[in-house]
């Protein structure tokens, strides 16, 4: 790098890139989970399967959905660490740049510190909601099969 500003600019671009990647991954996982629920609904409505056969037909979808949610949460946590590291570097760089507005330091202090929740923390709620939905749906199907409602 030619100077401190170029390095600072480079790190700033990487923060943006990592944030965009995290959002893209979350969109993919949201789409996958939505598709899984759509397939499960289709099985219930149109497959002609009943009782335990329907539960067993949905079982692989439950497993794949739960695994996708676990990977989704893990991905968000990893991106949070990576982005946090970049912010640390940027804040350290701002200390060494004379007359810097300290944009990243101010942004970090305003939006990312506790008790406030970071975007990553809020984003990690979505896969947890899906996990809950999978568990409630599975329990409902098991109970419906047990009591002959399916």
Steps between C-alpha positions, in 0.01 A plus 500: 500500500620850419382668818283464807196636319520236224524224758209651692294520182589138417380378840183709472418337167555157656255576782240585239584187299474273805169657601361445151619137505328445836176644364523282188556188708204587721281551194603157369422330832170684528408378151605142578294489819199657333523240221522218754184619674331529161593142413376378839170681448471345155561154646227551759254638249558300183711189565217271601713377789346469844598442860853369559575474127455876473717557807774279352477676162555834677782374724783562250367851445499569875859378529622700199317809624644475849851444363461798267400714798801386703733580209321835456555600863863386483554702183355812660724457806809459281414805291441698820851409619658584164318832469576582863870439434492734200330768713772459764766558235315800359456658842871448571589656164279802570708578807804537276339713229533867588174698486299185437128528559522148646194387305537130579565564868188716524293246306626214720436694821152603388367177355701200617555525873295338775229533621409574139488205265714485190350413164663157526327438835164595352564298185584190709143505636355388165660151490401452864140580407519242222641242743204567729259467208655169394471364852139615543408364155667164571336472841163589348537237230607232750207578729258511207626160379482353850142614554387408147438855380737470201 
